[in-house]
Amino acid sequence: MSPDKVGRYKIKSELGRGGMATVYRALDPSSNREVAIKVLPREMMHNLLTRSRFKRELKLIATLEHPAIVPVYDVGEDDNQPYFVMRYMSGGSLTEMIKKEKFSLQDAALIIERLAAALDHAHARKIIHRDIKPDNVLFDGSHNPYLSDFGVAKLTESAISATGEEVIGTPAYISPEQAEMSGPDIDTRADIYSLGVLLYELLVGDTPSQAQ
């Protein structure tokens, strides 16, 4: 069951749920605006390393200010349960759009250009996303795309390598060096690779791995 409140925010509905986080649509009574709240699940609250990384990453993400990055409004805890508050994106995700329509070369280029500018802004501040995928591209009511889940993606999305070690990212979109724990340290090129996969999917309808 969804909570009635998280901090001062009044919960209206659940937007999404995964193994590492739940996202709610909520109302901020102090500003009377709708927001999205991402909450760290209670089952992870006792993992001190996860809590520490969650808080550290959020403080870092909150410093990002770019027209194509979903802004973080607030960070807090409710009954020792960490959460952060973002702008509510009423236009849905790129995943939903890909299911509904095919993109022209011009439309795809406009989306990628905007996302690339957002990544450039983050990379200049030494922040690597590491989980570029359609679920993390959200749209506002005017159909403008925004990149979401900077840094937090390092905590909330993961796969397991053949060696049993944790690999950050989503398998269909990650670069080869992300897929191999024995590879070089991950840098900004990993995000650029994933953005290329995203462009391929916009034009073809499948990721390169699915199209094989």
Secondary structure, 3 states (H helix, E strand, C coil): CCCCEECCEEEEEEEEECCCCEEEEEEECCCCEEEEEEECCHHHCCCHHHHHHHHHHHHHHCCCCCCCECCEEEEEEECCEEEEEEECCCCCEHHHHHHHCCCCHHHHHHHHHHHHHHHHHHHHCCCCCCCCCHHHEEECCCCCEEECCCCCHHHHCEEECCCCCEEECCCCCCCHHHHCCCCCCCCHHHHHHHHHHHHHHHHHCCCHHHHC
